[in-house]
Amino acid sequence: MATASLRKGELTRQSIVEHAARMASRVGIEGLTIGALADELELSKSGLFAHFKSKEALQLQVVEFGIERFINIVVKPALAAPRGEKRVRELFERWLDWPKASGLSGCMFVALSTELDDQPGPVRERLVQSQKDWLDVIANCVRSGVADGHFRADVDPEQFAHELHGVMLANHHAVRLLRDESGQGRTRRAFERLLDDARKPKASR
Amino acid sequence: MATASLRKGELTRQSIVEHAARMASRVGIEGLTIGALADELELSKSGLFAHFKSKEALQLQVVEFGIERFINIVVKPALAAPRGEKRVRELFERWLDWPKASGLSGCMFVALSTELDDQPGPVRERLVQSQKDWLDVIANCVRSGVADGHFRADVDPEQFAHELHGVMLANHHAVRLLRDESGQGRTRRAFERLLDDARKPKASR
């Protein structure tokens, strides 16, 4: 009985956090207050307070929710691909598809990155950690590709990760803001140029 | 007399708009209401309404303020540089320096791009137009470099502009969010790789 009711509480909390994540992708994480969420879900404010204790705790759970979903949809399946270029391609394709696959509106992390860059505190810190972790995942995939001889020995994996991030940010801007129909094609070309430069032996450049 | 008092009104409006732009870079453009601005400036709400008529008109003037400043600080001086690679380098350097030179907190356009990508209306439309204009400026600088033989004949100027935008967005993320001390160095390397690929004659690749 105790387990069943814990489970029920857990499920409720999960669905509230998912709703809060969608709300944050509309109004920003700073607009995500317990009061506003209670209004939107037609729940009592005191009931939500009992779940989340504070606005900050709610925001942190929303960020954790996004990170967990990103890991499940993008990171884990990509890491199951063969090492080297295939794995980097799988990361790229899943990352490109992430805003749609996430079930949220756009990419939560892009939105949070500009909203929180000036806002010190635990939510920003958690975001920064997750972004560094993600850049490390990319760099490590490149590093194993270098070790296996798929990429040039002098490729800088961190530089590759930094540039791939830029490729994806430009995609987000072109597709989401400019509604540019050639945006995703340009993104693929930029990615191929990045891969191409990593692949070429230096002697032939 | 009439001119002097018009001038005084104009100066006041300009300084209010500049303050509003700084406020928007902190709280977001949606958080920039006439009431909130009046509170911050300790002015009467009715006085500000007389100046700006509506929240949307205020937001539009803030965007115009940013565009005008960007043109004065980045675009015009860069277009005064010699055509081709020198001009593209001047654009890049001034763009890189823009968040600091703007006197605002970070880059207004990066913040607006993620805040407004889901918000239809005149403010989003004005932003989109300005972003397309800016990508056109970059593409045109590359195009004149192709015409003058500084860049390969088959360089795609729009692709170059799209990728350079990604280079700058990654810089913003690394420097502002991650406080990554190697961020700007990575950005310069990414820019050199982009230039390098545009410069190389295709036969030798």
Interface residues (C-beta under 8 A of the other chain):
Chain A: S25 R26 V27 G28 E30 S105 G106 V110 A111 S113 T114 E115 L116 D117 D118 R124 L127 V128 Q131 K132 E158 Q159 H162 E163 H165 G166 V167 M168 L169 A170 N171 H172 H173 A174 R176 L177 L178 R179 S182 G183 R186 R189 A190 R193 D197
Chain B: S25 R26 V27 G28 E30 S105 G106 V110 A111 S113 T114 E115 L116 D117 D118 R124 L127 V128 Q131 K132 E158 Q159 H162 E163 H165 G166 V167 M168 L169 A170 N171 H172 H173 A174 R176 L177 L178 R179 S182 G183 R186 R189 A190 R193 D197
